[in-house]
Each structure stands twice: as structure tokens, then as C-alpha cells.
């Protein structure tokens, strides 16, 4: 019973990865739209987009860490 609940909890905790994937898509969609509107500031926009990508990816890594903690403890 405990093993089954751990596996269910690990599976449910991976649903946070869907939100992270959506967030990364929104970051890069915003970058493409902003670059299309004003291509002269693409270097500044790219730096900000990379920061947004890194922060969103960090949340995904924390989600995986929690998943593995639930699964292997």
C-alpha cells in the first residue's frame, strides 16, 4: 500500500513539469513576438528571455527533485 501511494504521489508531482513546459513556451513566444515588433533591441530581449528560461527551468528541476524524493524515500 505504501509503495503504491509513493508511485501515485510521484506521478502526481510530475504534473508540475507541464506548467514549466508551458512557461518556457510562453517565454520564447514572447521573445519571437517582441523581436518581430522591434528587432533593434533583440540582444536585450534575448538576455531577458534567457533569464526567464533559466528561472522556469529551475522550477522544473525542483519538481523533479521532489518527485525523486517522494519516489525513493
CHARMM internal coordinates of N, CA and C (Angstrom, degrees):
IC EDIT
DIST 1 N 1 CA 1.4507
DIST 1 CA 1 C 1.5284
ANGL 1 N 1 CA 1 C 110.96
DIST 1 C 2 N 1.3400
ANGL 1 CA 1 C 2 N 115.91
DIHE 1 N 1 CA 1 C 2 N -40.23
DIST 2 N 2 CA 1.4623
ANGL 1 C 2 N 2 CA 120.11
DIHE 1 CA 1 C 2 N 2 CA -179.85
DIST 2 CA 2 C 1.5240
ANGL 2 N 2 CA 2 C 111.09
DIHE 1 C 2 N 2 CA 2 C -67.23
DIST 2 C 3 N 1.3185
ANGL 2 CA 2 C 3 N 117.17
DIHE 2 N 2 CA 2 C 3 N -39.06
DIST 3 N 3 CA 1.4665
ANGL 2 C 3 N 3 CA 120.89
DIHE 2 CA 2 C 3 N 3 CA -179.84
DIST 3 CA 3 C 1.5193
ANGL 3 N 3 CA 3 C 110.14
DIHE 2 C 3 N 3 CA 3 C -66.53
DIST 3 C 4 N 1.3095
ANGL 3 CA 3 C 4 N 116.84
DIHE 3 N 3 CA 3 C 4 N -40.57
DIST 4 N 4 CA 1.4636
ANGL 3 C 4 N 4 CA 120.06
DIHE 3 CA 3 C 4 N 4 CA 179.65
DIST 4 CA 4 C 1.5269
ANGL 4 N 4 CA 4 C 111.14
DIHE 3 C 4 N 4 CA 4 C -64.75
DIST 4 C 5 N 1.3251
ANGL 4 CA 4 C 5 N 116.59
DIHE 4 N 4 CA 4 C 5 N -40.67
DIST 5 N 5 CA 1.4642
ANGL 4 C 5 N 5 CA 118.74
DIHE 4 CA 4 C 5 N 5 CA 179.71
DIST 5 CA 5 C 1.5272
ANGL 5 N 5 CA 5 C 111.21
DIHE 4 C 5 N 5 CA 5 C -69.80
DIST 5 C 6 N 1.3389
ANGL 5 CA 5 C 6 N 117.67
DIHE 5 N 5 CA 5 C 6 N -31.72
DIST 6 N 6 CA 1.4660
ANGL 5 C 6 N 6 CA 120.02
DIHE 5 CA 5 C 6 N 6 CA 175.56
DIST 6 CA 6 C 1.5305
ANGL 6 N 6 CA 6 C 110.62
DIHE 5 C 6 N 6 CA 6 C -65.51
DIST 6 C 7 N 1.3134
ANGL 6 CA 6 C 7 N 116.33
DIHE 6 N 6 CA 6 C 7 N -42.21
DIST 7 N 7 CA 1.4646
ANGL 6 C 7 N 7 CA 119.88
DIHE 6 CA 6 C 7 N 7 CA -179.40
DIST 7 CA 7 C 1.5291
ANGL 7 N 7 CA 7 C 111.25
DIHE 6 C 7 N 7 CA 7 C -68.43
DIST 7 C 8 N 1.3113
ANGL 7 CA 7 C 8 N 117.27
DIHE 7 N 7 CA 7 C 8 N -37.74
DIST 8 N 8 CA 1.4644
ANGL 7 C 8 N 8 CA 120.55
DIHE 7 CA 7 C 8 N 8 CA 176.15
DIST 8 CA 8 C 1.5234
ANGL 8 N 8 CA 8 C 110.26
DIHE 7 C 8 N 8 CA 8 C -65.53
DIST 8 C 9 N 1.3217
ANGL 8 CA 8 C 9 N 116.97
DIHE 8 N 8 CA 8 C 9 N -43.66
DIST 9 N 9 CA 1.4614
ANGL 8 C 9 N 9 CA 120.76
DIHE 8 CA 8 C 9 N 9 CA 178.35
DIST 9 CA 9 C 1.5173
ANGL 9 N 9 CA 9 C 112.23
DIHE 8 C 9 N 9 CA 9 C -63.57
DIST 9 C 10 N 1.3343
ANGL 9 CA 9 C 10 N 116.80
DIHE 9 N 9 CA 9 C 10 N -39.44
DIST 10 N 10 CA 1.4671
ANGL 9 C 10 N 10 CA 119.98
DIHE 9 CA 9 C 10 N 10 CA 178.32
DIST 10 CA 10 C 1.5232
ANGL 10 N 10 CA 10 C 110.35
DIHE 9 C 10 N 10 CA 10 C -66.68
DIST 10 C 11 N 1.3057
ANGL 10 CA 10 C 11 N 117.04
DIHE 10 N 10 CA 10 C 11 N -39.59
DIST 11 N 11 CA 1.4618
ANGL 10 C 11 N 11 CA 120.11
DIHE 10 CA 10 C 11 N 11 CA 177.95
DIST 11 CA 11 C 1.5152
ANGL 11 N 11 CA 11 C 112.23
DIHE 10 C 11 N 11 CA 11 C -65.64
DIST 11 C 12 N 1.3214
ANGL 11 CA 11 C 12 N 116.33
DIHE 11 N 11 CA 11 C 12 N -39.91
DIST 12 N 12 CA 1.4654
ANGL 11 C 12 N 12 CA 119.77
DIHE 11 CA 11 C 12 N 12 CA 179.07
DIST 12 CA 12 C 1.5243
ANGL 12 N 12 CA 12 C 112.08
DIHE 11 C 12 N 12 CA 12 C -70.59
DIST 12 C 13 N 1.3252
ANGL 12 CA 12 C 13 N 116.32
DIHE 12 N 12 CA 12 C 13 N -31.20
DIST 13 N 13 CA 1.4590
ANGL 12 C 13 N 13 CA 117.99
DIHE 12 CA 12 C 13 N 13 CA -179.04
DIST 13 CA 13 C 1.5267
ANGL 13 N 13 CA 13 C 111.97
DIHE 12 C 13 N 13 CA 13 C -73.97
DIST 13 C 14 N 1.3076
ANGL 13 CA 13 C 14 N 118.23
DIHE 13 N 13 CA 13 C 14 N -18.31
DIST 14 N 14 CA 1.4639
ANGL 13 C 14 N 14 CA 119.88
DIHE 13 CA 13 C 14 N 14 CA 177.34
DIST 14 CA 14 C 1.5225
ANGL 14 N 14 CA 14 C 112.44
DIHE 13 C 14 N 14 CA 14 C -78.17
DIST 14 C 15 N 1.3196
ANGL 14 CA 14 C 15 N 117.76
DIHE 14 N 14 CA 14 C 15 N -6.64
DIST 15 N 15 CA 1.4680
ANGL 14 C 15 N 15 CA 118.82
DIHE 14 CA 14 C 15 N 15 CA 178.16
DIST 15 CA 15 C 1.5270
ANGL 15 N 15 CA 15 C 111.30
DIHE 14 C 15 N 15 CA 15 C -67.68
DIST 15 C 16 N 1.3220
ANGL 15 CA 15 C 16 N 117.03
DIHE 15 N 15 CA 15 C 16 N -19.21
DIST 16 N 16 CA 1.4581
ANGL 15 C 16 N 16 CA 119.85
DIHE 15 CA 15 C 16 N 16 CA 174.87
DIST 16 CA 16 C 1.5178
ANGL 16 N 16 CA 16 C 112.43
DIHE 15 C 16 N 16 CA 16 C -64.64
DIST 16 C 17 N 1.3236
ANGL 16 CA 16 C 17 N 116.98
DIHE 16 N 16 CA 16 C 17 N -23.50
DIST 17 N 17 CA 1.4673
ANGL 16 C 17 N 17 CA 120.46
DIHE 16 CA 16 C 17 N 17 CA 178.75
DIST 17 CA 17 C 1.5212
ANGL 17 N 17 CA 17 C 111.37
DIHE 16 C 17 N 17 CA 17 C -67.58
DIST 17 C 18 N 1.3129
ANGL 17 CA 17 C 18 N 117.56
DIHE 17 N 17 CA 17 C 18 N -28.75
DIST 18 N 18 CA 1.4703
ANGL 17 C 18 N 18 CA 119.76
DIHE 17 CA 17 C 18 N 18 CA 177.45
DIST 18 CA 18 C 1.5265
ANGL 18 N 18 CA 18 C 110.36
DIHE 17 C 18 N 18 CA 18 C -65.22
DIST 18 C 19 N 1.3189
ANGL 18 CA 18 C 19 N 116.43
DIHE 18 N 18 CA 18 C 19 N -40.44
DIST 19 N 19 CA 1.4587
ANGL 18 C 19 N 19 CA 119.95
DIHE 18 CA 18 C 19 N 19 CA 177.03
DIST 19 CA 19 C 1.5099
ANGL 19 N 19 CA 19 C 112.43
DIHE 18 C 19 N 19 CA 19 C -66.28
DIST 19 C 20 N 1.3245
ANGL 19 CA 19 C 20 N 116.38
DIHE 19 N 19 CA 19 C 20 N -35.65
DIST 20 N 20 CA 1.4710
ANGL 19 C 20 N 20 CA 119.74
DIHE 19 CA 19 C 20 N 20 CA 177.51
DIST 20 CA 20 C 1.5177
ANGL 20 N 20 CA 20 C 110.85
DIHE 19 C 20 N 20 CA 20 C -67.97
DIST 20 C 21 N 1.3043
ANGL 20 CA 20 C 21 N 117.15
DIHE 20 N 20 CA 20 C 21 N -40.73
DIST 21 N 21 CA 1.4633
ANGL 20 C 21 N 21 CA 120.24
DIHE 20 CA 20 C 21 N 21 CA 176.48
DIST 21 CA 21 C 1.5101
ANGL 21 N 21 CA 21 C 111.63
DIHE 20 C 21 N 21 CA 21 C -62.85
DIST 21 C 22 N 1.3039
ANGL 21 CA 21 C 22 N 116.34
DIHE 21 N 21 CA 21 C 22 N -39.94
DIST 22 N 22 CA 1.4630
ANGL 21 C 22 N 22 CA 120.91
DIHE 21 CA 21 C 22 N 22 CA 176.89
DIST 22 CA 22 C 1.5197
ANGL 22 N 22 CA 22 C 110.81
DIHE 21 C 22 N 22 CA 22 C -65.23
DIST 22 C 23 N 1.3241
ANGL 22 CA 22 C 23 N 116.89
DIHE 22 N 22 CA 22 C 23 N -40.98
DIST 23 N 23 CA 1.4573
ANGL 22 C 23 N 23 CA 120.93
DIHE 22 CA 22 C 23 N 23 CA 178.44
DIST 23 CA 23 C 1.5131
ANGL 23 N 23 CA 23 C 112.72
DIHE 22 C 23 N 23 CA 23 C -63.23
DIST 23 C 24 N 1.3314
ANGL 23 CA 23 C 24 N 117.19
DIHE 23 N 23 CA 23 C 24 N -40.55
DIST 24 N 24 CA 1.4593
ANGL 23 C 24 N 24 CA 120.82
DIHE 23 CA 23 C 24 N 24 CA 178.20
DIST 24 CA 24 C 1.5252
ANGL 24 N 24 CA 24 C 110.19
DIHE 23 C 24 N 24 CA 24 C -65.33
DIST 24 C 25 N 1.3166
ANGL 24 CA 24 C 25 N 116.45
DIHE 24 N 24 CA 24 C 25 N -40.13
DIST 25 N 25 CA 1.4668
ANGL 24 C 25 N 25 CA 119.80
DIHE 24 CA 24 C 25 N 25 CA 176.80
DIST 25 CA 25 C 1.5152
ANGL 25 N 25 CA 25 C 112.01
DIHE 24 C 25 N 25 CA 25 C -62.82
DIST 25 C 26 N 1.3151
ANGL 25 CA 25 C 26 N 117.31
DIHE 25 N 25 CA 25 C 26 N -39.33
DIST 26 N 26 CA 1.4614
ANGL 25 C 26 N 26 CA 120.89
DIHE 25 CA 25 C 26 N 26 CA 178.92
DIST 26 CA 26 C 1.5190
ANGL 26 N 26 CA 26 C 111.20
DIHE 25 C 26 N 26 CA 26 C -67.39
DIST 26 C 27 N 1.3296
ANGL 26 CA 26 C 27 N 117.04
DIHE 26 N 26 CA 26 C 27 N -38.65
DIST 27 N 27 CA 1.4704
ANGL 26 C 27 N 27 CA 120.75
DIHE 26 CA 26 C 27 N 27 CA 178.79
DIST 27 CA 27 C 1.5173
ANGL 27 N 27 CA 27 C 110.36
DIHE 26 C 27 N 27 CA 27 C -61.09
DIST 27 C 28 N 1.3274
ANGL 27 CA 27 C 28 N 116.97
DIHE 27 N 27 CA 27 C 28 N -48.68
DIST 28 N 28 CA 1.4600
ANGL 27 C 28 N 28 CA 119.09
DIHE 27 CA 27 C 28 N 28 CA -176.44
DIST 28 CA 28 C 1.5245
ANGL 28 N 28 CA 28 C 112.52
DIHE 27 C 28 N 28 CA 28 C -76.18
DIST 28 C 29 N 1.3288
ANGL 28 CA 28 C 29 N 117.79
DIHE 28 N 28 CA 28 C 29 N -27.49
DIST 29 N 29 CA 1.4616
ANGL 28 C 29 N 29 CA 119.38
DIHE 28 CA 28 C 29 N 29 CA 173.33
DIST 29 CA 29 C 1.5248
ANGL 29 N 29 CA 29 C 110.17
DIHE 28 C 29 N 29 CA 29 C -66.18
DIST 29 C 30 N 1.3309
ANGL 29 CA 29 C 30 N 115.75
DIHE 29 N 29 CA 29 C 30 N -40.46
DIST 30 N 30 CA 1.4657
ANGL 29 C 30 N 30 CA 119.68
DIHE 29 CA 29 C 30 N 30 CA 176.13
DIST 30 CA 30 C 1.5166
ANGL 30 N 30 CA 30 C 111.77
DIHE 29 C 30 N 30 CA 30 C -63.68
DIST 30 C 31 N 1.3404
ANGL 30 CA 30 C 31 N 116.11
DIHE 30 N 30 CA 30 C 31 N -37.70
DIST 31 N 31 CA 1.4654
ANGL 30 C 31 N 31 CA 119.72
DIHE 30 CA 30 C 31 N 31 CA 177.44
DIST 31 CA 31 C 1.5183
ANGL 31 N 31 CA 31 C 111.10
DIHE 30 C 31 N 31 CA 31 C -63.63
DIST 31 C 32 N 1.3198
ANGL 31 CA 31 C 32 N 117.61
DIHE 31 N 31 CA 31 C 32 N -44.48
DIST 32 N 32 CA 1.4596
ANGL 31 C 32 N 32 CA 120.63
DIHE 31 CA 31 C 32 N 32 CA -179.83
DIST 32 CA 32 C 1.5172
ANGL 32 N 32 CA 32 C 112.02
DIHE 31 C 32 N 32 CA 32 C -64.67
DIST 32 C 33 N 1.3136
ANGL 32 CA 32 C 33 N 116.62
DIHE 32 N 32 CA 32 C 33 N -43.52
DIST 33 N 33 CA 1.4656
ANGL 32 C 33 N 33 CA 120.15
DIHE 32 CA 32 C 33 N 33 CA -179.73
DIST 33 CA 33 C 1.5225
ANGL 33 N 33 CA 33 C 110.82
DIHE 32 C 33 N 33 CA 33 C -66.56
DIST 33 C 34 N 1.3201
ANGL 33 CA 33 C 34 N 116.73
DIHE 33 N 33 CA 33 C 34 N -42.82
DIST 34 N 34 CA 1.4628
ANGL 33 C 34 N 34 CA 120.47
DIHE 33 CA 33 C 34 N 34 CA -179.27
DIST 34 CA 34 C 1.5243
ANGL 34 N 34 CA 34 C 111.50
DIHE 33 C 34 N 34 CA 34 C -66.91
DIST 34 C 35 N 1.3175
ANGL 34 CA 34 C 35 N 117.14
DIHE 34 N 34 CA 34 C 35 N -37.64
DIST 35 N 35 CA 1.4570
ANGL 34 C 35 N 35 CA 120.44
DIHE 34 CA 34 C 35 N 35 CA 177.74
DIST 35 CA 35 C 1.5279
ANGL 35 N 35 CA 35 C 110.94
DIHE 34 C 35 N 35 CA 35 C -68.64
DIST 35 C 36 N 1.3240
ANGL 35 CA 35 C 36 N 116.66
DIHE 35 N 35 CA 35 C 36 N -35.63
DIST 36 N 36 CA 1.4597
ANGL 35 C 36 N 36 CA 119.64
DIHE 35 CA 35 C 36 N 36 CA 178.03
DIST 36 CA 36 C 1.5253
ANGL 36 N 36 CA 36 C 110.98
DIHE 35 C 36 N 36 CA 36 C -68.05
DIST 36 C 37 N 1.3189
ANGL 36 CA 36 C 37 N 117.41
DIHE 36 N 36 CA 36 C 37 N -34.57
DIST 37 N 37 CA 1.4636
ANGL 36 C 37 N 37 CA 120.50
DIHE 36 CA 36 C 37 N 37 CA -179.65
DIST 37 CA 37 C 1.5226
ANGL 37 N 37 CA 37 C 110.87
DIHE 36 C 37 N 37 CA 37 C -75.05
DIST 37 C 38 N 1.3349
ANGL 37 CA 37 C 38 N 117.28
DIHE 37 N 37 CA 37 C 38 N -44.32
DIST 38 N 38 CA 1.4609
ANGL 37 C 38 N 38 CA 120.94
DIHE 37 CA 37 C 38 N 38 CA -176.90
DIST 38 CA 38 C 1.5294
ANGL 38 N 38 CA 38 C 109.42
DIHE 37 C 38 N 38 CA 38 C -137.64
DIST 38 C 39 N 1.3398
ANGL 38 CA 38 C 39 N 117.75
DIHE 38 N 38 CA 38 C 39 N 87.44
DIST 39 N 39 CA 1.4655
ANGL 38 C 39 N 39 CA 120.17
DIHE 38 CA 38 C 39 N 39 CA -175.97
DIST 39 CA 39 C 1.5241
ANGL 39 N 39 CA 39 C 114.40
DIHE 38 C 39 N 39 CA 39 C -71.17
DIST 39 C 40 N 1.3164
ANGL 39 CA 39 C 40 N 118.41
DIHE 39 N 39 CA 39 C 40 N -11.34
DIST 40 N 40 CA 1.4600
ANGL 39 C 40 N 40 CA 120.96
DIHE 39 CA 39 C 40 N 40 CA -177.95
DIST 40 CA 40 C 1.5287
ANGL 40 N 40 CA 40 C 113.36
DIHE 39 C 40 N 40 CA 40 C -74.39
DIST 40 C 41 N 1.3080
ANGL 40 CA 40 C 41 N 118.05
DIHE 40 N 40 CA 40 C 41 N -18.25
DIST 41 N 41 CA 1.4656
ANGL 40 C 41 N 41 CA 121.06
DIHE 40 CA 40 C 41 N 41 CA -179.82
DIST 41 CA 41 C 1.5296
ANGL 41 N 41 CA 41 C 111.88
DIHE 40 C 41 N 41 CA 41 C -111.11
DIST 41 C 42 N 1.3428
ANGL 41 CA 41 C 42 N 115.58
DIHE 41 N 41 CA 41 C 42 N 27.22
DIST 42 N 42 CA 1.4667
ANGL 41 C 42 N 42 CA 118.30
DIHE 41 CA 41 C 42 N 42 CA -175.05
DIST 42 CA 42 C 1.5278
ANGL 42 N 42 CA 42 C 112.74
DIHE 41 C 42 N 42 CA 42 C -65.22
DIST 42 C 43 N 1.3289
ANGL 42 CA 42 C 43 N 118.60
DIHE 42 N 42 CA 42 C 43 N -30.86
DIST 43 N 43 CA 1.4703
ANGL 42 C 43 N 43 CA 119.68
DIHE 42 CA 42 C 43 N 43 CA 178.84
DIST 43 CA 43 C 1.5265
ANGL 43 N 43 CA 43 C 111.55
DIHE 42 C 43 N 43 CA 43 C -67.07
DIST 43 C 44 N 1.3273
ANGL 43 CA 43 C 44 N 116.34
DIHE 43 N 43 CA 43 C 44 N -42.68
DIST 44 N 44 CA 1.4701
ANGL 43 C 44 N 44 CA 119.66
DIHE 43 CA 43 C 44 N 44 CA 177.27
DIST 44 CA 44 C 1.5244
ANGL 44 N 44 CA 44 C 111.06
DIHE 43 C 44 N 44 CA 44 C -66.48
DIST 44 C 45 N 1.3248
ANGL 44 CA 44 C 45 N 116.26
DIHE 44 N 44 CA 44 C 45 N -40.77
DIST 45 N 45 CA 1.4692
ANGL 44 C 45 N 45 CA 119.81
DIHE 44 CA 44 C 45 N 45 CA 178.95
DIST 45 CA 45 C 1.5261
ANGL 45 N 45 CA 45 C 110.92
DIHE 44 C 45 N 45 CA 45 C -64.25
DIST 45 C 46 N 1.3302
ANGL 45 CA 45 C 46 N 116.43
DIHE 45 N 45 CA 45 C 46 N -38.51
DIST 46 N 46 CA 1.4617
ANGL 45 C 46 N 46 CA 119.82
DIHE 45 CA 45 C 46 N 46 CA -179.00
DIST 46 CA 46 C 1.5214
ANGL 46 N 46 CA 46 C 110.90
DIHE 45 C 46 N 46 CA 46 C -65.05
DIST 46 C 47 N 1.3222
ANGL 46 CA 46 C 47 N 117.43
DIHE 46 N 46 CA 46 C 47 N -39.66
DIST 47 N 47 CA 1.4683
ANGL 46 C 47 N 47 CA 120.65
DIHE 46 CA 46 C 47 N 47 CA 178.23
DIST 47 CA 47 C 1.5289
ANGL 47 N 47 CA 47 C 111.15
DIHE 46 C 47 N 47 CA 47 C -62.22
DIST 47 C 48 N 1.3051
ANGL 47 CA 47 C 48 N 116.31
DIHE 47 N 47 CA 47 C 48 N -44.11
DIST 48 N 48 CA 1.4643
ANGL 47 C 48 N 48 CA 120.39
DIHE 47 CA 47 C 48 N 48 CA 179.71
DIST 48 CA 48 C 1.5280
ANGL 48 N 48 CA 48 C 110.30
DIHE 47 C 48 N 48 CA 48 C -67.21
DIST 48 C 49 N 1.3302
ANGL 48 CA 48 C 49 N 116.88
DIHE 48 N 48 CA 48 C 49 N -38.19
DIST 49 N 49 CA 1.4607
ANGL 48 C 49 N 49 CA 120.18
DIHE 48 CA 48 C 49 N 49 CA 178.58
DIST 49 CA 49 C 1.5219
ANGL 49 N 49 CA 49 C 111.20
DIHE 48 C 49 N 49 CA 49 C -65.25
DIST 49 C 50 N 1.3275
ANGL 49 CA 49 C 50 N 117.30
DIHE 49 N 49 CA 49 C 50 N -38.30
DIST 50 N 50 CA 1.4638
ANGL 49 C 50 N 50 CA 119.94
DIHE 49 CA 49 C 50 N 50 CA 177.92
DIST 50 CA 50 C 1.5324
ANGL 50 N 50 CA 50 C 111.26
DIHE 49 C 50 N 50 CA 50 C -66.03
DIST 50 C 51 N 1.3199
ANGL 50 CA 50 C 51 N 116.62
DIHE 50 N 50 CA 50 C 51 N -35.74
DIST 51 N 51 CA 1.4593
ANGL 50 C 51 N 51 CA 119.75
DIHE 50 CA 50 C 51 N 51 CA 175.61
DIST 51 CA 51 C 1.5302
ANGL 51 N 51 CA 51 C 110.27
DIHE 50 C 51 N 51 CA 51 C -64.77
DIST 51 C 52 N 1.3180
ANGL 51 CA 51 C 52 N 116.95
DIHE 51 N 51 CA 51 C 52 N -45.02
DIST 52 N 52 CA 1.4666
ANGL 51 C 52 N 52 CA 120.50
DIHE 51 CA 51 C 52 N 52 CA 177.21
DIST 52 CA 52 C 1.5157
ANGL 52 N 52 CA 52 C 112.12
DIHE 51 C 52 N 52 CA 52 C -62.39
DIST 52 C 53 N 1.3347
ANGL 52 CA 52 C 53 N 116.28
DIHE 52 N 52 CA 52 C 53 N -39.39
DIST 53 N 53 CA 1.4604
ANGL 52 C 53 N 53 CA 120.05
DIHE 52 CA 52 C 53 N 53 CA 177.82
DIST 53 CA 53 C 1.5204
ANGL 53 N 53 CA 53 C 110.58
DIHE 52 C 53 N 53 CA 53 C -64.26
DIST 53 C 54 N 1.3278
ANGL 53 CA 53 C 54 N 117.25
DIHE 53 N 53 CA 53 C 54 N -44.55
DIST 54 N 54 CA 1.4675
ANGL 53 C 54 N 54 CA 120.71
DIHE 53 CA 53 C 54 N 54 CA -178.33
DIST 54 CA 54 C 1.5217
ANGL 54 N 54 CA 54 C 111.66
DIHE 53 C 54 N 54 CA 54 C -63.67
DIST 54 C 55 N 1.3130
ANGL 54 CA 54 C 55 N 117.23
DIHE 54 N 54 CA 54 C 55 N -41.14
DIST 55 N 55 CA 1.4665
ANGL 54 C 55 N 55 CA 119.81
DIHE 54 CA 54 C 55 N 55 CA 179.55
DIST 55 CA 55 C 1.5220
ANGL 55 N 55 CA 55 C 111.53
DIHE 54 C 55 N 55 CA 55 C -68.03
DIST 55 C 56 N 1.3240
ANGL 55 CA 55 C 56 N 116.61
DIHE 55 N 55 CA 55 C 56 N -39.77
DIST 56 N 56 CA 1.4563
ANGL 55 C 56 N 56 CA 119.84
DIHE 55 CA 55 C 56 N 56 CA 178.37
DIST 56 CA 56 C 1.5248
ANGL 56 N 56 CA 56 C 110.85
DIHE 55 C 56 N 56 CA 56 C -67.56
DIST 56 C 57 N 1.3176
ANGL 56 CA 56 C 57 N 116.69
DIHE 56 N 56 CA 56 C 57 N -39.63
DIST 57 N 57 CA 1.4635
ANGL 56 C 57 N 57 CA 120.60
DIHE 56 CA 56 C 57 N 57 CA 178.22
DIST 57 CA 57 C 1.5277
ANGL 57 N 57 CA 57 C 111.13
DIHE 56 C 57 N 57 CA 57 C -66.68
DIST 57 C 58 N 1.3220
ANGL 57 CA 57 C 58 N 117.29
DIHE 57 N 57 CA 57 C 58 N -32.28
DIST 58 N 58 CA 1.4653
ANGL 57 C 58 N 58 CA 120.24
DIHE 57 CA 57 C 58 N 58 CA 176.75
DIST 58 CA 58 C 1.5248
ANGL 58 N 58 CA 58 C 110.84
DIHE 57 C 58 N 58 CA 58 C -63.69
DIST 58 C 59 N 1.3165
ANGL 58 CA 58 C 59 N 116.38
DIHE 58 N 58 CA 58 C 59 N -39.07
DIST 59 N 59 CA 1.4647
ANGL 58 C 59 N 59 CA 119.83
DIHE 58 CA 58 C 59 N 59 CA 176.49
DIST 59 CA 59 C 1.5310
ANGL 59 N 59 CA 59 C 110.26
DIHE 58 C 59 N 59 CA 59 C -63.22
DIST 59 C 60 N 1.3299
ANGL 59 CA 59 C 60 N 116.81
DIHE 59 N 59 CA 59 C 60 N -38.61
DIST 60 N 60 CA 1.4667
ANGL 59 C 60 N 60 CA 119.75
DIHE 59 CA 59 C 60 N 60 CA 177.73
DIST 60 CA 60 C 1.5228
ANGL 60 N 60 CA 60 C 110.79
DIHE 59 C 60 N 60 CA 60 C -64.27
DIST 60 C 61 N 1.3084
ANGL 60 CA 60 C 61 N 117.43
DIHE 60 N 60 CA 60 C 61 N -40.00
DIST 61 N 61 CA 1.4634
ANGL 60 C 61 N 61 CA 120.05
DIHE 60 CA 60 C 61 N 61 CA 178.51
DIST 61 CA 61 C 1.5229
ANGL 61 N 61 CA 61 C 111.61
DIHE 60 C 61 N 61 CA 61 C -67.21
DIST 61 C 62 N 1.3323
ANGL 61 CA 61 C 62 N 117.18
DIHE 61 N 61 CA 61 C 62 N -37.07
DIST 62 N 62 CA 1.4626
ANGL 61 C 62 N 62 CA 119.68
DIHE 61 CA 61 C 62 N 62 CA 175.65
DIST 62 CA 62 C 1.5252
ANGL 62 N 62 CA 62 C 110.54
DIHE 61 C 62 N 62 CA 62 C -65.06
DIST 62 C 63 N 1.3180
ANGL 62 CA 62 C 63 N 117.01
DIHE 62 N 62 CA 62 C 63 N -37.35
DIST 63 N 63 CA 1.4621
ANGL 62 C 63 N 63 CA 120.77
DIHE 62 CA 62 C 63 N 63 CA 177.48
DIST 63 CA 63 C 1.5213
ANGL 63 N 63 CA 63 C 110.57
DIHE 62 C 63 N 63 CA 63 C -62.71
DIST 63 C 64 N 1.3269
ANGL 63 CA 63 C 64 N 116.78
DIHE 63 N 63 CA 63 C 64 N -44.19
DIST 64 N 64 CA 1.4625
ANGL 63 C 64 N 64 CA 119.29
DIHE 63 CA 63 C 64 N 64 CA 177.82
DIST 64 CA 64 C 1.5248
ANGL 64 N 64 CA 64 C 111.89
DIHE 63 C 64 N 64 CA 64 C -65.14
DIST 64 C 65 N 1.3277
ANGL 64 CA 64 C 65 N 116.44
DIHE 64 N 64 CA 64 C 65 N -36.27
DIST 65 N 65 CA 1.4572
ANGL 64 C 65 N 65 CA 119.75
DIHE 64 CA 64 C 65 N 65 CA 178.37
DIST 65 CA 65 C 1.5353
ANGL 65 N 65 CA 65 C 110.34
DIHE 64 C 65 N 65 CA 65 C -62.98
DIST 65 C 66 N 1.3041
ANGL 65 CA 65 C 66 N 116.93
DIHE 65 N 65 CA 65 C 66 N -44.40
DIST 66 N 66 CA 1.4670
ANGL 65 C 66 N 66 CA 120.57
DIHE 65 CA 65 C 66 N 66 CA 178.45
DIST 66 CA 66 C 1.5253
ANGL 66 N 66 CA 66 C 110.27
DIHE 65 C 66 N 66 CA 66 C -64.42
DIST 66 C 67 N 1.3268
ANGL 66 CA 66 C 67 N 116.54
DIHE 66 N 66 CA 66 C 67 N -38.93
DIST 67 N 67 CA 1.4639
ANGL 66 C 67 N 67 CA 119.68
DIHE 66 CA 66 C 67 N 67 CA 178.17
DIST 67 CA 67 C 1.5182
ANGL 67 N 67 CA 67 C 111.32
DIHE 66 C 67 N 67 CA 67 C -60.30
DIST 67 C 68 N 1.3273
ANGL 67 CA 67 C 68 N 116.27
DIHE 67 N 67 CA 67 C 68 N -45.75
DIST 68 N 68 CA 1.4634
ANGL 67 C 68 N 68 CA 118.98
DIHE 67 CA 67 C 68 N 68 CA 180.00
DIST 68 CA 68 C 1.5211
ANGL 68 N 68 CA 68 C 111.89
DIHE 67 C 68 N 68 CA 68 C -69.21
DIST 68 C 69 N 1.3274
ANGL 68 CA 68 C 69 N 117.74
DIHE 68 N 68 CA 68 C 69 N -32.54
DIST 69 N 69 CA 1.4614
ANGL 68 C 69 N 69 CA 119.59
DIHE 68 CA 68 C 69 N 69 CA 176.27
DIST 69 CA 69 C 1.5243
ANGL 69 N 69 CA 69 C 111.18
DIHE 68 C 69 N 69 CA 69 C -66.13
DIST 69 C 70 N 1.3104
ANGL 69 CA 69 C 70 N 116.66
DIHE 69 N 69 CA 69 C 70 N -39.73
DIST 70 N 70 CA 1.4638
ANGL 69 C 70 N 70 CA 119.84
DIHE 69 CA 69 C 70 N 70 CA 178.42
DIST 70 CA 70 C 1.5225
ANGL 70 N 70 CA 70 C 110.23
DIHE 69 C 70 N 70 CA 70 C -68.34
DIST 70 C 71 N 1.3291
ANGL 70 CA 70 C 71 N 115.49
DIHE 70 N 70 CA 70 C 71 N -39.95
DIST 71 N 71 CA 1.4608
ANGL 70 C 71 N 71 CA 119.92
DIHE 70 CA 70 C 71 N 71 CA -173.59
DIST 71 CA 71 C 1.5334
ANGL 71 N 71 CA 71 C 112.71
DIHE 70 C 71 N 71 CA 71 C -73.80
DIST 71 C 72 N 1.3299
ANGL 71 CA 71 C 72 N 117.71
DIHE 71 N 71 CA 71 C 72 N -38.33
DIST 72 N 72 CA 1.4579
ANGL 71 C 72 N 72 CA 119.96
DIHE 71 CA 71 C 72 N 72 CA -172.07
DIST 72 CA 72 C 1.5291
ANGL 72 N 72 CA 72 C 114.09
DIHE 71 C 72 N 72 CA 72 C -107.39
DIST 72 C 73 N 1.3083
ANGL 72 CA 72 C 73 N 118.73
DIHE 72 N 72 CA 72 C 73 N 11.06
DIST 73 N 73 CA 1.4777
ANGL 72 C 73 N 73 CA 120.39
DIHE 72 CA 72 C 73 N 73 CA 174.43
DIST 73 CA 73 C 1.4956
ANGL 73 N 73 CA 73 C 111.01
DIHE 72 C 73 N 73 CA 73 C -113.26
END
COOR INIT
IC SEED 1 N 1 CA 1 C
IC BUILD
